[in-house]
Amino acid sequence: MIERLRGILVQKTPLLAVIECGGVGYGVNVSARTGEMLPSENTEVSLLTHLIVREDSLTLYGFSDVQEKELFLNMIEVNGIGPKMAQRILSSVSPNDFLSLIATENSAGLSKIKGIGKKTSEMLVLALKDKALSISATAGGNSSLALPLAEQEAVLALHTLGVKDPGARKAVEKAAETLGRSADSGKLIAEALRHL
C-alpha cells in the first residue's frame, strides 16, 4: 500500500496532483481543499495517500492531513459512498465542519452538500456519529464540534457560496456576536456576509 508520497509537484489542477518520485510521476486525486494548499509547481510536496485497487485500475487519493485521510477512509466504508463521492464531500466542506454536522446528527445540513440526498445524509450520520469525535481527536481535537447548530449551518451555507475557511467561520462568529447566540441560520448568514 502507498501510504505517503514525497517528491516534486510537476503538475497540479484543482483535483489532481502529479508528484514525481524517483523518476515516476504519480497522479494523485485530491480534494479541492487539499488542491488549494498545494505549493507551486516544481517544488517539493508531501501528501498522505490511500491506494484504491479495482479490477481495471489503481487510483491514488491524496490528503493534506491525517484528519482528512481518516475521514475519507471512514466515508468509503459507508454503503453508497465511493471514493469519488467522498472526495466530492471533502471538496465541498472542511473536515471539521463535516464532523460537526455528523456529531450533532444534522442530516438536514449534510443534505445541503452537493450530491448528498436525505437518505445518504441519514446513512452517513448513522455510520459515522460514533467515530466523529475520535476522527476529530486524530487531529488534536477541534472546537468546531462545539459550534451551535445554526452557526454550523451558516458556515456550510457560506461554503456553498464559495467562501473558504477560515474566513467563513470568522464571519459567522462575528455575526453570532452581533446578533446573539440564539439567532437562526438565515439571520446569521445575512449578517456574516457583511463581515466578509
MDAnalysis code that builds the backbone (N, CA, C; Angstrom):
import MDAnalysis as mda
import numpy as np

u = mda.Universe.empty(588, n_residues=196, atom_resindex=np.repeat(np.arange(196), 3), trajectory=True)
u.add_TopologyAttr("name", ["N", "CA", "C"] * 196)
u.add_TopologyAttr("resid", np.arange(1, 197))
u.add_TopologyAttr("resname", ["MET", "ILE", "GLU", "ARG", "LEU", "ARG", "GLY", "ILE", "LEU", "VAL", "GLN", "LYS", "THR", "PRO", "LEU", "LEU", "ALA", "VAL", "ILE", "GLU", "CYS", "GLY", "GLY", "VAL", "GLY", "TYR", "GLY", "VAL", "ASN", "VAL", "SER", "ALA", "ARG", "THR", "GLY", "GLU", "MET", "LEU", "PRO", "SER", "GLU", "ASN", "THR", "GLU", "VAL", "SER", "LEU", "LEU", "THR", "HIS", "LEU", "ILE", "VAL", "ARG", "GLU", "ASP", "SER", "LEU", "THR", "LEU", "TYR", "GLY", "PHE", "SER", "ASP", "VAL", "GLN", "GLU", "LYS", "GLU", "LEU", "PHE", "LEU", "ASN", "MET", "ILE", "GLU", "VAL", "ASN", "GLY", "ILE", "GLY", "PRO", "LYS", "MET", "ALA", "GLN", "ARG", "ILE", "LEU", "SER", "SER", "VAL", "SER", "PRO", "ASN", "ASP", "PHE", "LEU", "SER", "LEU", "ILE", "ALA", "THR", "GLU", "ASN", "SER", "ALA", "GLY", "LEU", "SER", "LYS", "ILE", "LYS", "GLY", "ILE", "GLY", "LYS", "LYS", "THR", "SER", "GLU", "MET", "LEU", "VAL", "LEU", "ALA", "LEU", "LYS", "ASP", "LYS", "ALA", "LEU", "SER", "ILE", "SER", "ALA", "THR", "ALA", "GLY", "GLY", "ASN", "SER", "SER", "LEU", "ALA", "LEU", "PRO", "LEU", "ALA", "GLU", "GLN", "GLU", "ALA", "VAL", "LEU", "ALA", "LEU", "HIS", "THR", "LEU", "GLY", "VAL", "LYS", "ASP", "PRO", "GLY", "ALA", "ARG", "LYS", "ALA", "VAL", "GLU", "LYS", "ALA", "ALA", "GLU", "THR", "LEU", "GLY", "ARG", "SER", "ALA", "ASP", "SER", "GLY", "LYS", "LEU", "ILE", "ALA", "GLU", "ALA", "LEU", "ARG", "HIS", "LEU"])
u.atoms.positions = np.array([
    [0.848, -1.190, 0.000],
    [0.000, 0.000, 0.000],
    [0.885, 1.243, 0.000],
    [0.500, 2.236, -0.750],
    [1.240, 3.502, -0.796],
    [0.579, 4.455, 0.203],
    [1.240, 4.698, 1.325],
    [0.668, 5.491, 2.410],
    [1.047, 6.971, 2.346],
    [2.154, 7.271, 1.671],
    [2.629, 8.651, 1.638],
    [3.523, 8.830, 0.422],
    [3.451, 10.009, -0.180],
    [4.332, 10.350, -1.296],
    [5.036, 11.665, -0.991],
    [6.345, 11.679, -1.239],
    [7.095, 12.931, -1.154],
    [7.939, 13.038, -2.405],
    [7.813, 14.143, -3.080],
    [8.564, 14.337, -4.312],
    [8.325, 15.722, -4.854],
    [8.570, 15.892, -6.135],
    [8.411, 17.190, -6.796],
    [7.023, 17.265, -7.437],
    [6.309, 18.318, -7.127],
    [4.997, 18.553, -7.723],
    [5.216, 19.084, -9.142],
    [5.011, 18.217, -10.124],
    [5.297, 18.625, -11.502],
    [4.080, 19.193, -12.219],
    [2.891, 18.891, -11.701],
    [1.673, 19.415, -12.310],
    [0.575, 19.421, -11.273],
    [-0.294, 20.453, -11.332],
    [-1.441, 20.459, -10.436],
    [-2.644, 21.085, -11.106],
    [-3.798, 20.521, -10.806],
    [-5.086, 21.074, -11.188],
    [-5.893, 21.102, -9.890],
    [-7.100, 21.678, -9.884],
    [-7.841, 21.746, -8.622],
    [-8.064, 20.385, -7.933],
    [-8.155, 19.294, -8.710],
    [-8.453, 17.994, -8.101],
    [-7.405, 16.915, -8.393],
    [-6.249, 17.306, -8.950],
    [-5.221, 16.321, -9.273],
    [-3.826, 16.917, -9.093],
    [-2.958, 16.113, -8.491],
    [-1.551, 16.496, -8.365],
    [-0.712, 15.394, -8.985],
    [0.290, 15.768, -9.778],
    [1.234, 14.800, -10.314],
    [2.543, 15.012, -9.565],
    [2.945, 13.972, -8.818],
    [4.141, 14.061, -7.986],
    [5.189, 13.101, -8.528],
    [6.371, 13.643, -8.844],
    [7.451, 12.815, -9.365],
    [8.314, 12.328, -8.208],
    [8.414, 11.008, -8.100],
    [9.227, 10.358, -7.061],
    [10.126, 9.337, -7.752],
    [11.417, 9.538, -7.690],
    [12.351, 8.580, -8.282],
    [12.152, 8.382, -9.761],
    [11.786, 9.444, -10.471],
    [11.621, 9.346, -11.914],
    [10.248, 8.878, -12.364],
    [9.352, 8.566, -11.423],
    [7.993, 8.129, -11.772],
    [7.016, 9.221, -11.354],
    [6.109, 9.612, -12.248],
    [5.096, 10.623, -11.935],
    [3.811, 9.949, -11.491],
    [3.432, 10.161, -10.239],
    [2.203, 9.568, -9.683],
    [1.069, 10.585, -9.758],
    [-0.035, 10.192, -10.389],
    [-1.232, 11.033, -10.411],
    [-2.009, 10.790, -9.136],
    [-2.249, 11.846, -8.361],
    [-2.921, 11.726, -7.067],
    [-4.174, 12.590, -7.072],
    [-5.327, 11.959, -6.877],
    [-6.591, 12.688, -6.781],
    [-6.656, 13.361, -5.415],
    [-7.003, 14.647, -5.399],
    [-7.076, 15.389, -4.137],
    [-8.405, 16.135, -4.057],
    [-8.810, 16.485, -2.832],
    [-9.991, 17.329, -2.656],
    [-9.631, 18.752, -3.064],
    [-10.640, 19.570, -3.313],
    [-10.392, 20.972, -3.666],
    [-9.639, 21.677, -2.536],
    [-9.943, 21.295, -1.297],
    [-9.274, 21.899, -0.127],
    [-7.776, 21.597, -0.160],
    [-7.419, 20.336, -0.381],
    [-6.009, 19.963, -0.466],
    [-5.368, 20.588, -1.698],
    [-6.102, 20.632, -2.811],
    [-5.591, 21.248, -4.032],
    [-5.191, 22.699, -3.832],
    [-5.977, 23.430, -3.025],
    [-5.661, 24.835, -2.743],
    [-4.414, 24.978, -1.882],
    [-4.117, 23.945, -1.094],
    [-2.978, 24.008, -0.173],
    [-1.671, 23.551, -0.820],
    [-1.751, 23.037, -2.042],
    [-0.538, 22.567, -2.711],
    [0.406, 23.731, -3.001],
    [1.715, 23.488, -2.900],
    [2.674, 24.555, -3.236],
    [2.715, 24.764, -4.753],
    [3.517, 25.695, -5.188],
    [3.639, 25.933, -6.629],
    [4.344, 24.753, -7.301],
    [4.142, 24.626, -8.601],
    [4.752, 23.523, -9.354],
    [6.271, 23.602, -9.285],
    [6.905, 22.431, -9.434],
    [8.365, 22.274, -9.394],
    [8.967, 22.540, -8.011],
    [8.144, 22.370, -6.975],
    [8.648, 22.424, -5.600],
    [8.307, 21.108, -4.905],
    [8.969, 20.842, -3.786],
    [8.739, 19.574, -3.079],
    [7.392, 19.602, -2.369],
    [6.732, 18.476, -2.387],
    [5.442, 18.327, -1.721],
    [5.378, 16.956, -1.066],
    [4.593, 16.862, -0.014],
    [4.379, 15.594, 0.663],
    [2.890, 15.444, 0.937],
    [2.329, 14.307, 0.549],
    [0.913, 14.041, 0.775],
    [0.740, 12.657, 1.384],
    [-0.188, 12.550, 2.325],
    [-0.628, 11.238, 2.782],
    [-1.473, 10.664, 1.656],
    [-1.425, 9.361, 1.448],
    [-2.162, 8.785, 0.326],
    [-2.897, 7.507, 0.724],
    [-3.847, 7.148, -0.120],
    [-4.546, 5.869, 0.006],
    [-4.745, 5.334, -1.406],
    [-4.388, 4.091, -1.624],
    [-4.496, 3.464, -2.938],
    [-5.768, 2.626, -3.009],
    [-6.611, 2.920, -3.984],
    [-7.825, 2.129, -4.235],
    [-7.519, 1.183, -5.389],
    [-7.619, -0.113, -5.142],
    [-7.329, -1.121, -6.154],
    [-8.644, -1.697, -6.678],
    [-8.857, -1.541, -7.960],
    [-10.029, -2.108, -8.633],
    [-9.525, -3.095, -9.685],
    [-10.427, -3.850, -10.229],
    [-10.071, -4.847, -11.228],
    [-9.368, -4.222, -12.433],
    [-9.806, -3.012, -12.802],
    [-9.265, -2.377, -14.007],
    [-8.470, -1.093, -13.743],
    [-8.206, -0.770, -12.463],
    [-7.473, 0.473, -12.191],
    [-6.824, 0.487, -10.811],
    [-5.793, 1.323, -10.696],
    [-5.163, 1.649, -9.424],
    [-5.287, 3.163, -9.293],
    [-5.981, 3.640, -8.262],
    [-6.224, 5.071, -8.117],
    [-5.703, 5.553, -6.771],
    [-4.837, 6.571, -6.820],
    [-4.283, 7.165, -5.598],
    [-5.093, 8.389, -5.198],
    [-5.418, 8.474, -3.917],
    [-6.067, 9.658, -3.357],
    [-5.101, 10.279, -2.360],
    [-4.976, 11.609, -2.377],
    [-4.024, 12.299, -1.520],
    [-4.708, 13.239, -0.538],
    [-4.062, 13.425, 0.621],
    [-4.653, 14.201, 1.710],
    [-3.606, 15.092, 2.351],
    [-4.033, 16.291, 2.737],
    [-3.105, 17.245, 3.350],
    [-2.806, 16.921, 4.804],
    [-3.727, 16.205, 5.470],
    [-3.507, 15.895, 6.887],
    [-4.170, 14.573, 7.269],
    [-3.854, 14.111, 8.462],
    [-4.350, 12.819, 8.950],
    [-5.863, 12.833, 9.090],
    [-6.411, 13.946, 9.559],
    [-7.855, 14.028, 9.767],
    [-8.619, 13.827, 8.462],
    [-8.159, 14.487, 7.396],
    [-8.834, 14.356, 6.106],
    [-8.761, 12.907, 5.612],
    [-7.617, 12.267, 5.784],
    [-7.463, 10.883, 5.351],
    [-8.364, 9.948, 6.159],
    [-8.388, 10.127, 7.480],
    [-9.230, 9.282, 8.328],
    [-10.696, 9.425, 7.959],
    [-11.111, 10.649, 7.701],
    [-12.498, 10.898, 7.322],
    [-12.825, 10.224, 5.997],
    [-11.928, 10.343, 5.033],
    [-12.101, 9.693, 3.733],
    [-12.247, 8.186, 3.908],
    [-11.336, 7.573, 4.681],
    [-11.368, 6.122, 4.882],
    [-12.653, 5.676, 5.554],
    [-13.144, 6.459, 6.505],
    [-14.400, 6.112, 7.171],
    [-15.590, 6.307, 6.248],
    [-15.555, 7.334, 5.407],
    [-16.671, 7.579, 4.484],
    [-16.814, 6.470, 3.455],
    [-15.681, 5.988, 2.916],
    [-15.787, 4.979, 1.853],
    [-16.243, 3.623, 2.379],
    [-16.292, 3.469, 3.702],
    [-16.844, 2.247, 4.284],
    [-18.363, 2.300, 4.363],
    [-18.954, 3.492, 4.196],
    [-20.404, 3.654, 4.260],
    [-21.014, 3.191, 2.941],
    [-22.034, 2.369, 3.033],
    [-22.706, 1.842, 1.851],
    [-23.214, 2.994, 0.975],
    [-22.836, 2.984, -0.297],
    [-23.284, 4.013, -1.235],
    [-22.336, 5.194, -1.369],
    [-21.279, 5.237, -0.550],
    [-20.290, 6.319, -0.654],
    [-18.997, 5.727, -1.196],
    [-18.690, 6.053, -2.432],
    [-17.445, 5.590, -3.031],
    [-16.361, 6.638, -2.877],
    [-15.163, 6.345, -3.360],
    [-14.065, 7.302, -3.242],
    [-14.337, 8.645, -3.915],
    [-14.986, 8.630, -5.081],
    [-15.256, 9.892, -5.774],
    [-16.259, 10.748, -5.010],
    [-17.270, 10.103, -4.430],
    [-18.249, 10.841, -3.623],
    [-17.583, 11.398, -2.366],
    [-16.725, 10.601, -1.726],
    [-16.013, 11.067, -0.530],
    [-15.129, 12.260, -0.872],
    [-14.461, 12.186, -2.030],
    [-13.616, 13.300, -2.473],
    [-14.469, 14.543, -2.734],
    [-15.651, 14.364, -3.320],
    [-16.546, 15.488, -3.589],
    [-17.013, 16.133, -2.278],
    [-17.319, 15.300, -1.282],
    [-17.739, 15.830, 0.029],
    [-16.615, 16.644, 0.645],
    [-15.399, 16.098, 0.625],
    [-14.248, 16.800, 1.206],
    [-13.899, 18.072, 0.425],
    [-14.333, 18.136, -0.838],
    [-14.128, 19.349, -1.628],
    [-15.174, 20.411, -1.303],
    [-16.339, 19.972, -0.822],
    [-17.452, 20.893, -0.563],
    [-17.431, 21.496, 0.825],
    [-16.896, 20.763, 1.791],
    [-16.954, 21.205, 3.182],
    [-15.679, 20.755, 3.896],
    [-15.212, 21.562, 4.830],
    [-13.986, 21.200, 5.551],
    [-14.243, 19.980, 6.432],
    [-13.225, 19.181, 6.713],
    [-13.418, 18.022, 7.596],
    [-14.028, 18.408, 8.941],
    [-13.594, 19.533, 9.517],
    [-14.137, 19.941, 10.815],
    [-15.626, 20.238, 10.748],
    [-16.062, 20.932, 9.691],
    [-17.480, 21.241, 9.558],
    [-18.289, 19.973, 9.290],
    [-17.735, 19.083, 8.485],
    [-18.416, 17.819, 8.215],
    [-18.582, 17.029, 9.515],
    [-17.518, 16.955, 10.308],
    [-17.580, 16.235, 11.582],
    [-18.560, 16.887, 12.544],
    [-18.657, 18.212, 12.511],
    [-19.633, 18.915, 13.354],
    [-21.052, 18.506, 12.988],
    [-21.321, 18.450, 11.685],
    [-22.649, 18.047, 11.226],
    [-22.961, 16.609, 11.640],
    [-21.962, 15.729, 11.554],
    [-22.151, 14.328, 11.959],
    [-22.380, 14.239, 13.469],
    [-21.521, 14.922, 14.247],
    [-21.590, 14.826, 15.707],
    [-22.918, 15.342, 16.252],
    [-23.494, 16.350, 15.575],
    [-24.773, 16.893, 16.033],
    [-25.962, 16.239, 15.314],
    [-25.665, 15.197, 14.526],
    [-26.685, 14.440, 13.790],
    [-27.538, 15.359, 12.914],
    [-26.888, 16.303, 12.262],
    [-27.565, 17.286, 11.423],
    [-27.662, 16.774, 9.981],
    [-28.566, 15.819, 9.754],
    [-28.697, 15.258, 8.408],
    [-29.254, 16.280, 7.422],
    [-30.042, 17.250, 7.905],
    [-30.559, 18.307, 7.025],
    [-29.399, 19.163, 6.502],
    [-28.447, 19.478, 7.374],
    [-27.272, 20.239, 6.956],
    [-26.413, 19.465, 5.980],
    [-26.271, 18.159, 6.228],
    [-25.484, 17.308, 5.332],
    [-26.109, 17.231, 3.947],
    [-27.441, 17.198, 3.894],
    [-28.103, 17.056, 2.597],
    [-27.972, 18.318, 1.746],
    [-27.459, 19.422, 2.336],
    [-27.197, 20.635, 1.556],
    [-25.901, 20.528, 0.760],
    [-25.059, 19.547, 1.102],
    [-23.822, 19.326, 0.360],
    [-24.182, 18.714, -0.986],
    [-23.614, 19.245, -2.049],
    [-23.940, 18.784, -3.398],
    [-23.692, 17.282, -3.529],
    [-24.692, 16.572, -4.032],
    [-24.562, 15.138, -4.266],
    [-25.036, 14.264, -3.122],
    [-25.393, 14.882, -1.982],
    [-25.874, 14.096, -0.844],
    [-27.361, 14.353, -0.671],
    [-28.144, 13.291, -0.796],
    [-29.576, 13.398, -0.577],
    [-29.928, 13.070, 0.867],
    [-31.211, 13.107, 1.153],
    [-31.679, 12.871, 2.523],
    [-31.286, 11.482, 3.017],
    [-31.496, 10.471, 2.181],
    [-31.203, 9.092, 2.587],
    [-29.708, 8.905, 2.857],
    [-28.865, 9.434, 1.964],
    [-27.418, 9.310, 2.129],
    [-26.948, 10.049, 3.369],
    [-27.517, 11.232, 3.620],
    [-27.100, 12.004, 4.797],
    [-27.455, 11.257, 6.082],
    [-28.616, 10.618, 6.100],
    [-29.007, 9.842, 7.288],
    [-28.094, 8.636, 7.476],
    [-27.704, 7.998, 6.364],
    [-26.769, 6.859, 6.454],
    [-25.414, 7.306, 6.983],
    [-24.938, 8.468, 6.520],
    [-23.651, 8.991, 6.993],
    [-23.684, 9.265, 8.489],
    [-24.761, 9.891, 8.958],
    [-24.887, 10.174, 10.395],
    [-24.884, 8.874, 11.183],
    [-25.680, 7.930, 10.739],
    [-25.780, 6.647, 11.448],
    [-24.437, 5.921, 11.489],
    [-23.727, 5.921, 10.366],
    [-22.468, 5.174, 10.282],
    [-21.302, 5.873, 10.975],
    [-21.296, 7.200, 10.983],
    [-20.110, 7.930, 11.451],
    [-20.256, 8.650, 12.781],
    [-21.470, 8.721, 13.345],
    [-21.641, 9.549, 14.549],
    [-20.769, 9.083, 15.710],
    [-20.587, 7.777, 15.863],
    [-19.741, 7.286, 16.954],
    [-18.260, 7.536, 16.691],
    [-17.901, 7.703, 15.425],
    [-16.492, 7.893, 15.067],
    [-16.099, 9.362, 14.960],
    [-17.082, 10.270, 14.918],
    [-16.795, 11.692, 14.664],
    [-15.813, 12.277, 15.674],
    [-16.019, 12.005, 16.957],
    [-15.131, 12.573, 17.969],
    [-13.736, 11.981, 17.894],
    [-13.640, 10.671, 17.597],
    [-12.303, 10.068, 17.510],
    [-11.554, 10.563, 16.277],
    [-12.264, 10.815, 15.168],
    [-11.609, 11.371, 13.982],
    [-11.139, 12.788, 14.279],
    [-11.964, 13.562, 14.982],
    [-11.580, 14.916, 15.362],
    [-10.361, 14.883, 16.277],
    [-10.317, 13.923, 17.187],
    [-9.185, 13.802, 18.119],
    [-7.901, 13.427, 17.384],
    [-8.026, 12.761, 16.231],
    [-6.860, 12.400, 15.420],
    [-6.041, 13.630, 15.077],
    [-6.743, 14.749, 14.867],
    [-6.058, 15.997, 14.528],
    [-5.820, 16.861, 15.755],
    [-5.925, 16.263, 16.934],
    [-5.685, 17.016, 18.155],
    [-6.912, 17.725, 18.682],
    [-8.088, 17.314, 18.214],
    [-9.324, 17.919, 18.706],
    [-9.593, 19.242, 18.005],
    [-10.853, 19.644, 18.044],
    [-11.210, 20.901, 17.414],
    [-12.445, 21.473, 18.064],
    [-12.452, 22.775, 18.273],
    [-13.563, 23.434, 18.944],
    [-14.798, 23.533, 18.061],
    [-14.685, 23.240, 16.752],
    [-15.832, 23.401, 15.865],
    [-16.968, 22.454, 16.222],
    [-16.646, 21.329, 16.889],
    [-17.711, 20.420, 17.278],
    [-18.624, 21.066, 18.308],
    [-18.182, 22.149, 18.946],
    [-18.982, 22.827, 19.946],
    [-19.831, 23.951, 19.353],
    [-19.706, 24.223, 18.061],
    [-20.493, 25.291, 17.438],
    [-21.976, 24.966, 17.515],
    [-22.804, 25.966, 17.829],
    [-24.251, 25.738, 17.809],
    [-24.718, 25.366, 16.399],
    [-25.824, 24.672, 16.335],
    [-26.351, 24.149, 15.078],
    [-26.562, 25.253, 14.034],
    [-27.162, 26.382, 14.440],
    [-27.428, 27.468, 13.487],
    [-26.123, 28.009, 12.907],
    [-25.068, 28.086, 13.725],
    [-23.783, 28.576, 13.245],
    [-23.137, 27.584, 12.276],
    [-23.268, 26.284, 12.566],
    [-22.751, 25.262, 11.651],
    [-23.424, 25.387, 10.290],
    [-24.752, 25.566, 10.301],
    [-25.493, 25.683, 9.038],
    [-25.078, 26.941, 8.280],
    [-24.831, 28.033, 9.025],
    [-24.419, 29.281, 8.370],
    [-23.041, 29.131, 7.727],
    [-22.116, 28.463, 8.419],
    [-20.776, 28.235, 7.848],
    [-20.887, 27.380, 6.591],
    [-21.700, 26.326, 6.653],
    [-21.891, 25.454, 5.494],
    [-22.500, 26.231, 4.324],
    [-23.460, 27.108, 4.626],
    [-24.079, 27.915, 3.563],
    [-23.046, 28.832, 2.899],
    [-22.154, 29.417, 3.701],
    [-21.107, 30.266, 3.135],
    [-20.161, 29.454, 2.260],
    [-19.886, 28.206, 2.669],
    [-19.041, 27.334, 1.844],
    [-19.689, 27.097, 0.486],
    [-21.007, 26.874, 0.475],
    [-21.681, 26.633, -0.802],
    [-21.682, 27.882, -1.676],
    [-21.538, 29.055, -1.043],
    [-21.432, 30.311, -1.800],
    [-20.004, 30.586, -2.257],
    [-19.075, 29.686, -1.890],
    [-17.696, 29.822, -2.343],
    [-16.762, 30.475, -1.341],
    [-17.254, 30.762, -0.131],
    [-16.403, 31.381, 0.894],
    [-15.644, 30.264, 1.613],
    [-14.334, 30.379, 1.662],
    [-13.480, 29.334, 2.257],
    [-13.209, 29.621, 3.729],
    [-12.792, 28.580, 4.448],
    [-12.318, 28.759, 5.820],
    [-10.907, 29.313, 5.770],
    [-10.439, 30.058, 6.748],
    [-11.139, 30.388, 7.991],
    [-12.071, 31.584, 7.863],
    [-12.143, 32.224, 6.692],
    [-12.986, 33.406, 6.522],
    [-14.456, 33.164, 6.836],
    [-14.992, 32.025, 6.367],
    [-16.406, 31.716, 6.598],
    [-16.695, 31.580, 8.085],
    [-15.844, 30.845, 8.779],
    [-16.046, 30.611, 10.211],
    [-15.954, 31.924, 10.995],
    [-14.950, 32.741, 10.676],
    [-14.775, 34.017, 11.395],
    [-15.967, 34.942, 11.159],
    [-16.449, 34.996, 9.928],
    [-17.595, 35.858, 9.609],
    [-18.835, 35.425, 10.388],
    [-19.060, 34.121, 10.483],
    [-20.219, 33.609, 11.224],
    [-20.058, 33.881, 12.723],
    [-18.842, 33.724, 13.234],
    [-18.616, 34.006, 14.655],
    [-18.867, 35.482, 14.969],
    [-18.433, 36.385, 14.069],
    [-18.702, 37.814, 14.266],
    [-20.203, 38.085, 14.205],
    [-20.882, 37.422, 13.266],
    [-22.329, 37.591, 13.150],
    [-23.043, 37.127, 14.416],
    [-22.577, 36.018, 14.987],
    [-23.181, 35.492, 16.216],
    [-22.953, 36.447, 17.390],
    [-21.782, 37.088, 17.415],
    [-21.515, 38.075, 18.473],
    [-22.444, 39.275, 18.327],
    [-22.677, 39.693, 17.089],
    [-23.531, 40.855, 16.820],
    [-24.997, 40.561, 17.128],
    [-25.481, 39.415, 16.648],
    [-26.903, 39.087, 16.751],
    [-27.272, 38.318, 18.016],
    [-26.276, 37.706, 18.648],
    [-26.568, 36.854, 19.807],
    [-26.573, 35.397, 19.407],
    [-26.272, 34.545, 20.353],
    [-26.136, 33.108, 20.063],
    [-27.455, 32.419, 19.729],
    [-28.579, 33.079, 19.959],
    [-29.870, 32.448, 19.676],
    [-30.379, 32.739, 18.265],
    [-29.615, 33.497, 17.475],
    [-30.042, 33.848, 16.116],
    [-30.138, 32.611, 15.231],
    [-31.126, 32.611, 14.320],
    [-31.255, 31.465, 13.415],
    [-30.242, 31.577, 12.274],
    [-30.087, 30.483, 11.525],
    [-29.044, 30.429, 10.499],
    [-29.262, 31.461, 9.392],
    [-30.515, 31.759, 9.029],
    [-30.794, 32.745, 7.986],
    [-30.271, 34.124, 8.346],
    [-30.524, 34.545, 9.582],
    [-30.039, 35.855, 10.037],
    [-28.518, 35.855, 10.144],
    [-27.971, 34.735, 10.608],
    [-26.509, 34.630, 10.728],
    [-25.829, 34.752, 9.362],
    [-26.406, 34.101, 8.353],
    [-25.817, 34.140, 7.001],
    [-25.818, 35.576, 6.479],
    [-26.975, 36.249, 6.616],
    [-27.074, 37.636, 6.132],
    [-26.071, 38.544, 6.840],
    [-25.964, 38.392, 8.141],
    [-25.020, 39.218, 8.899],
    [-23.584, 38.853, 8.575],
    [-23.298, 37.547, 8.430],
    [-21.930, 37.106, 8.138],
    [-21.443, 37.665, 6.810],
    [-22.333, 37.786, 5.834],
    [-21.948, 38.331, 4.529],
    [-21.450, 39.766, 4.649],
    [-21.912, 40.479, 5.651],
    [-21.439, 41.856, 5.874],
    [-20.023, 41.892, 6.447],
    [-19.599, 40.788, 7.040],
    [-18.284, 40.735, 7.679],
    [-17.201, 40.144, 6.774],
    [-17.540, 39.843, 5.529],
    [-16.549, 39.245, 4.616],
    [-15.702, 40.321, 3.954],
])
